């Protein structure tokens, strides 16, 4: 007579006692019983993709039933937001929960070579130089205006934390004067260019 036990992680083990008799083949089937818990996943903004240990489960808000007990890595991702990764432990007959505010951008500090220049991001005015603005992750056009002059730059706001610094320079305009321009004409033209 033998005791046979089958064990499997996150399952209740199963035991059975059998009697072995000479020349009598036997087949036994033992199935460990799964031990489940639940997981509630919420995010702000909603509609984030939820992956657990690399497997996709849908979008937030989401309740996952019959999740085997154990430790998991939950990844929430949404376009325009930073990816959120969190460890969670699922326990027997309990509901674990994740409720996160997804980071949607970073602070971008914008400075020009002269204070007071008007600053625009993707065509929307955000202030005057120097200024800081919360800008979504991704590629954006930053533009500064001084009088009738404009200088622009395309920037990438990467996921992460910390401040992204952007410097815009109008620079000096160095005209290439034709030899036919007289000194008095040149003086007048230089005054016009500076204004």
DOBAPA-380841 format. One record per atom (N, C-alpha, C, CB): z, x, y; residue in one letter. Coordinates in steps of 0.02 Angstrom, whole numbers, plus 50000, padded with zeros to 5 digits. Each point is the difference from the previous one (the first is absolute). Glycine has a CB too. Layout:
REM residues N
ZXYA ...
This chain:
REM residues 195
500005004349941X 500004995750059X 500005004550061X 500624990649939X 498915007850109X 499935004150060X 500034995550062X 499305008549937X 500984994350116X 499994996750065X 499425003250040X 501274997549999X 498284998350025X 499445002550040X 500074997250071X 499235000849896X 500705003650153X 500054997950070X 499395002750038X 501274999749995X 498444995950046X 499445002150042X 500224999550073X 499144996049914X 500765009450123X 500195000250070X 499395001550043X 501165003749969X 498834993350090X 499475001250048X 500304999450070X 499104995449920X 500715009250124X 500284999950068X 499884993250032X 499805012350011X 500704985450026X 499994993650036X 499964994049953X 499465005950094X 500714995049843X 500004994649951X 500675000049963X 498745000849987X 501434993449986X 500594999449958X 499815002249929X 500474990450071X 499935014149901X 499825002649934X 500074994549947X 500385011550034X 499254989449911X 500014995149945X 500205003749936X 499094992950056X 501375004049907X 500245002949937X 499864995349942X 500915006450062X 498994996649881X 499924996049940X 500235004149940X 499024993650051X 501295003049902X 500235003349940X 499524998349943X 501224999750039X 498555005449925X 499544998749945X 500265003449936X 499024999150080X 500774998249865X 500175003049936X 499365002949970X 500974991849981X 499065014550004X 499425003449972X 500074999749923X 499885007750102X 499594989649867X 499994999349927X 499435004349974X 500504988150004X 499625015249940X 499495004449971X 499364996149985X 500905007349950X 498534995850068X 499334997349987X 499864993250032X 500055006249895X 500334992150159X 499874993750035X 499845001750074X 500774993449921X 498585006750097X 499835001650069X 500244994550048X 499005006649960X 501224995550100X 500244995250048X 499705001450069X 501084998849935X 498804996050103X 499795000750069X 500484996050043X 498775001649967X 501505001650083X 500444996350046X 499735000750070X 501015001949926X 499114993150114X 499775000150069X 500594998950045X 498864995749967X 501265009250077X 500554999550048X 499715000750071X 500835004849915X 499324990350126X 499745000250069X 500595000150048X 498954993849967X 501135011950071X 500525000150051X 499884994650052X 500155012449981X 500394984850045X 499954994550047X 500015002850072X 500584992049918X 498915006450123X 499985002650069X 500594997550040X 498755000549994X 501505003950051X 500544998050046X 499694999950070X 500945005049926X 499064989150105X 499654999150063X 500484999250060X 499074994849936X 500655006950122X 500304998650064X 499454997550046X 500925008849984X 499244990250080X 499504997650047X 500005004450062X 500134988249957X 499315011650080X 499945003850062X 499664995650053X 499945010949936X 500404988450122X 499714996750058X 499765005350049X 500764989949986X 498615009650036X 499725004950047X 499744996350061X 499695007949906X 500584993950153X 499794997150063X 499845005550050X 500704989749979X 498835009150064X 499825004950051X 499834996550066X 499595007949911X 500504995850142X 499794997750066X 499555005550029X 501074993150018X 498285005749990X 499654993749989X 499904998449926X 499435001750109X 500454991949876X 499874997949931X 499305002249979X 500784990150015X 499085009149921X 499335001549975X 499925007249979X 499584991250072X 500975012449917X 499965006949977X 499885000149924X 500765003950095X 498825000749882X 499885000749929X 500615003249968X 498755001150018X 501454996349923X 500595002549965X 499775003249934X 500744991150052X 499445015249940X 499875003549937X 500665002749973X 498815003250037X 501304995849899X 500615002449968X 499805004849945X 500634989350026X 499615016949981X 499815005449953X 499255000349990X 501114998749943X 498515000450112X 499285000749998X 499614993749981X 500215011649971X 500154983050010X 499664993849980X 500054994950056X 500275002249878X 499164994750140X 499994995150054X 500294993449977X 498985005750049X 501434991249996X 500314993749983X 499824994350048X 500935006549951X 498724995150104X 499824994750048X 500235001950070X 500094991449910X 499995003550133X 500175001150070X 500674996750017X 498785000750029X 501545002150023X 500634997150023X 499874993650039X 500525011550006X 499944983649992X 500624999949963X 499884998849926X 500604995950102X 499805007449856X 499874999949928X 500655000249961X 498905005850020X 501144989949929X 500565000249953X 499715001749931X 500694991550067X 499575014049905X 499755002249935X 500544998349949X 499295009350051X 500534986249903X 500474998049948X 499855004149937X 500104988250047X 500375011949909X 499915003549935X 499795007250009X 499704989149949X 500665014650094X 499895007150008X 500535003649958X 499514998550118X 500265005749837X 500475003449955X 500525003950041X 499115000949911X 501514999250065X 500525003850035X 499815007450002X 500884991649964X 499365011850088X 499855007150007X 499875001850072X 499545000149884X 500275006150127X 499865002550067X 499255000150013X 501055007049996X 498764990950064X 499304999550018X 499875003050069X 499904989749929X 499475012150083X 499785002150066X 499544994550026X 500115012549973X 500094984550083X 499614994550029X 499645002750062X 500824991249956X 498525007550048X 499605002350056X 499704993950035X 499745011149942X 500404988350124X 499714994750040X 499495003150048X 501074993049992X 498335004350009X 499485002750043X 499614994350033X 499905010249926X 499944991050137X 499624995150039X 499595003850052X 500884990849982X 498495007250027X 499575003350049X 500324999750069X 498984996949932X 501045008950101X 500295000450067X 500745001350000X 499124992550037X 501185008049903X 500725001349996X 500125006249956X 500264987750015X 500325015349996X 500195005749958X 500184997549930X 500405006550101X 499424997349849X 500184998349931X 500765000849992X 498855003549956X 501474991650012X 500725000249989X 500125001049925X 500244992550101X 500165012649882X 500175001349930X 500754999449992X 499015007849986X 501204988449963X 500724998949990X 500154999849925X 500074993750109X 500505009549873X 500244999749931X 500444993849994X 499975012749987X 499984984149955X 500414994049988X 500225000049927X 499404993550091X 501215004149896X 500264999349932X 500044992749983X 500665010750009X 499034987549935X 500014993149976X 500534999649946X 498774998150028X 501694997049980X 500534999249951X 499964993249967X 500735007750067X 499604991749877X 499974994049959X 500204993750038X 500235007149901X 499334988050098X 500124993350026X 500195000050074X 500364996649887X 499465008750150X 500135000250072X 499345000450038X 501115005749981X 498924992450083X 499405000550042X 500115005550051X 499754987749983X 499855017550012X 500015005350050X 499544997950056X 500245009149913X 499874993750147X 499564998050055X 499815006050044X 500524988749998X 498885010850029X 499755004850049X 499764995950059X 499665008749911X 500584993050148X 499794996550061X 499915005350054X 500624989349968X 498755012350049X 499875005550046X 499554997950058X 500145007949906X 499984995450150X 499554999450058X 499545006049996X 500854993750073X 498515005049915X 499525005449994X 499855003150068X 499504994449898X 500535012150104X 499845003650062X 499264999450013X 500965008249983X 498874989550078X 499294998750014X 499685005050046X 500254988249983X 500135016550041X 499715004950045X 500515005350019X 499224991450043X 500565012850005X 500435005350024X 499985000150076X 499815006749895X 500704996550133X 500015001050072X 499515005650017X 501214996050008X 498355002650040X 499525004950023X 500155001550073X 499114996049917X 501015010350098X 500135002250068X 499345002450030X 501205003349973X 498604993650083X 499355001650031X 500135003050069X 499424990649936X 500305015250075X 500095003550065X 499335002750023X 501195003049970X 498704996750096X 499405002950029X 500205005750046X 499394988949993X 500115014550035X 500155005750043X 500224997850070X 499165006749935X 500934986850076X 500264997650064X 500364993449988X 499065005750065X 501564993749959X 500384993849992X 499674994250035X 501055006749990X 499034987349983X 499744994050032X 499324997749976X 500655003550096X 499025000449861X 499354997849973X 500114993949957X 499555011950002X 500004983350001X 500054993949958X 499805001749929X 499764992650099X 500645005049853X 499885001549929X 499814993749962X 500825009650006X 498664990949954X 499764994449959X 499965002249927X 499344995250098X 500845000349857X 499925001349928X 499574994349972X 501135006149990X 498304995749982X 499524995149974X 499834994750052X 500465001949885X 499485000350178X 499814995550054X 500574996150031X 498934999149944X 501685001450030X 500584996450027X 500445004750040X 499964991949903X 500205006250159X 500425004250043X 500715000249971X 499304997150102X 500975009149891X 500685000849973X 500485003150050X 499505001349887X 500245000850172X 500445002850050X 499665005450040X 500974997449928X 499445006750106X 499745005650039X 500315006449973X 499854992850103X 499785012749906X 500215006549974X 500595002750040X 498835002349962X 501675000550004X 500085000349927X 500284993549973X 500175012550008X 499634985549932X 500264993849971X 500045000749924X 499514993350095X 500875002249875X 500064999649927X 499824992949979X 500915008949997X 498774990549946X 499814993449974X 500065000149924X 499214998150098X 500964996149874X 500014999249927X 499304998249979X 501224996249998X 498465008149961X 499304999149981X 499964999649924X 499595006150103X 500024989149872X 499934998949928X 499685006249967X 499904987550018X 500245013449918X 499705005449962X 499254999250000X 501035001149928X 498615004550073X 499284999749997X 499685003550059X 500084989349938X 499275009450072X 499615003450052X 499964995650062X 499345006149912X 500764997050146X 500004996450064X 499665004150054X 501064994049967X 498705002550085X 499735003650058X 500514999650056X 498804997349967X 501415008650058X 500465000550056X 499605002150061X 500995002849924X 499104993650132X 499605001450059X 500465000450061X 498994994249949X 500865010450096X 500365000550063X 499504999050057X 500865007849950X 499364988750103X 499574998850057X 500355002550063X 499474989949944X 500145013650098X 500255002650064X 499454998550051X 500725009249946X 499424986150098X 499484998050047X 499424997149961X 500355008950084X 499054994049925X 499424997749962X 499855004349940X 499554995450105X 500895009649883X 499875004749944X 500384997749937X 499835009550082X 499874992149861X 500294998149936X 499965005949952X 499694988050018X 500845012949942X 499985004849946X 500284996349939X 500145010250078X 499544990849864X 500194996349939X 500055004949941X 499454989550044X 500935008449907X 500095004049940X 500134995349942X 500465009850067X 499244991749875X 500154996249939X 500565003549964X 498804995949990X 501725000249993X 500595002949965X 500114996449934X 500525003050111X 499835000449844X 500204996949937X 500764999949999X 498965004149939X 501334990050051X 500734999349994X 500164999849926X 500104993750112X 500165011949860X 500135000149928X 500654996549983X 499375010849992X 500694987049946X 500624997049976X 500545005450001X 499384991649928X 501235006250086X 500555004750003X 500484998050056X 499285009249954X 501154995450064X 500484998850054X 499915005350053X 500814994549920X 499535004550136X 499955004850054X 499484997950051X 500345009049921X 499644994850133X 499564998450056X 499355004049995X 501004997450073X 498444999249941X 499355003350002X 499845001450074X 499604994149893X 500265012250123X 499845001950069X 499255000150011X 501065006850005X 498724990250050X 499295000050019X 499955002550072X 499734990349920X 499845014650091X 499905002750067X 499274998950020X 500925008749984X 498994988450075X 499334998950027X 499935004150063X 499944988349950X 499515015250056X 499875004250059X 499354997950032X 500655009649949X 499404989250117X 499384998650037X 499635006550012X 500544990050056X 499835015549954X 499695006550011X 499655000450067X 499855001049878X 499965004950139X 499655001250063X 499244999349989X 500935007750040X 498754989250007X 499274999449996X 499715006150036X 500034987149997X 499595016949967X 499695005950029X 499254998750006X 500895007749951X 498884990650110X 499304998550007X 499565006249995X 500314990250071X 499105008849904X 499515005449996X 499514998750058X 500125001649871X 500015001750187X 499614998750060X 499315003249995X 501064999250067X 498464997249957X 499325002750004X 499965005150058X 499524989049953X 500085016350041X 499945004950054X 499744996950065X 499795008749914X 499904985550083X 499724996950061X 500544996550041X 498914998549940X 501725000750034X 500534996650036X 500295004950051X 500274992549901X 499755005450161X 500265004350054X 500765000149998X 499004997550071X 501345007549957X 500735000250002X 500314993850031X 499925012350006X 499794984950046X 500294994050032X 499924993949954X 499745004750114X 499694994849852X 499904994549952X 500505000749942X 498774999250031X 501335006949947X 500465001349945X 500714998050018X 499275009549962X 500954992050099X 500674998250022X 500104992449999X 500035010350072X 499464986049951X 500044992750000X 500024997349929X 499384999650110X 500205003049847X 499964997749930X 500655001549963X 498765001850000X 501555004050013X 500635001749966X 500564995350020X 499645012049996X 500374985950068X 500494995250022X 499904993349966X 500085005850110X 499304992149880X 499854993749965X 500215000349927X 499054998250077X 500835007549890X 500185000849929X 500764999749990X 498975007049982X 501414996050064X 500735000049994X 500294993150010X 500015011650040X 499664984249997X 500254993350012X 499774995449945X 500015001950123X 
